[in-house]
Amino acid sequence: MKTQLIKDLLVSEPDGRTVTVCGWVRTMRDSKNLCFIQVNDGSCFASVQLTFDRNNPGNANSNDIEAAFKKISTGASVKATGAIIPSPASGQAIEITLQTIEVLGESPSDYPLQKKGHSVEFLREIAHLRPRTNMIGAVARMRSQLAFAVHTFFQERGFQYFNAPLITCSDCEGAGEMFQVTTLDLKRIAEEGVKAGAKGMDVSKAGNLVDYSKDFFGKAANLTVSGQLEAETYATALSRVYTFGPTFRAENSNTPRHLAEFWMIEPEMAFFELEDDMDIAEEFVKYLLNWALTKCREDMEFFDSRIQKGLIETLTHVANSDFVRISYTDAIKELEKNNDKFEFKAYWGCDLQTEHERYLTEQTF
């Protein structure tokens, strides 16, 4: 029998039809006559409840079900068949009365994900299991939805999607902090450099040991820091383009703003004025926020209650507000009035720091 996703079952009619569901056990509660099993398959935040009534004389598979119960613990994967009925419990519309259940994979006694909160640091130590947690599962579903929303937004507005190369011989931003890609044996080259130095070789000439003409691309190559250069080229042929893919930064700065690998959205538009740029940027942000608030509501509510209080209210406010537009000169004038509040003093010609941006957005406007 074809299995059904839990997200579809939870919004379907509890009409008594027989359904099959597969997933991983979150909890199992066994009393004298009733057994309740919460199963989640990752298709949505919520789990579906399987129920088994030992006093029901109509269940012909009681012995098989009881045998399966002995193998079930948190983390086990199961395949269950039963009738979908209205749930008498609050907070859930349906439940499934068990007819058969099969344990597809048992869970060990030291299964690390239990019914309690786990720190992000701990989850990094069990990377193969952390997608099963509420937090990482919600992040994955939202990331999937918002990636689709990105493409939908640009496609609806006449943009062409293209893939910028990940390996490049150009440094788009000139920062120089890039990951090198090479087929050369760097260890051997280093060893030769050490030997040459022992013979009195001028250290300043050690770089000559690396002959990039023998490398795969015939010159030094790196992982891209941005697809912007290619996007600009394509925009001068296709008018409106965007690239959405992985980029890499070799900045050894351990903050939430510095990632070695991340996905970046880069639109480029020919024949646009500055006001056009600001219009589409504002529209884009609001489009994604509204998408998240409507299509990812359950996951957003989890973040709001467990990760960051007031998140939904904040994002709703942003989505429904007009963005203030101010010139750099006027922004500096506003900041200079409050320079005593800043670690980095504002002056005309300086780069705006995070504290400056936050003051303008959270205090002034």
QUIHU-V605709 format. One record per helix or strand. SS is the DSSP state (@ for helix, = for strand). FROM is the first residue (numbers start at 0). TO is the last residue. If there is no record, write none. Layout:
ss:SS from:FROM to:TO
ss:SS from:FROM to:TO
//
This chain:
ss:@ from:5 to:8
ss:= from:17 to:29
ss:= from:33 to:39
ss:= from:47 to:52
ss:@ from:61 to:68
ss:= from:76 to:85
ss:= from:93 to:104
ss:@ from:119 to:123
ss:@ from:129 to:131
ss:@ from:133 to:155
ss:= from:159 to:160
ss:= from:166 to:167
ss:= from:179 to:180
ss:@ from:185 to:197
ss:@ from:202 to:208
ss:@ from:211 to:213
ss:= from:220 to:222
ss:@ from:227 to:237
ss:= from:239 to:247
ss:= from:260 to:268
ss:@ from:273 to:294
ss:@ from:296 to:306
ss:@ from:310 to:318
ss:@ from:327 to:335
ss:@ from:338 to:340
ss:@ from:353 to:363
//
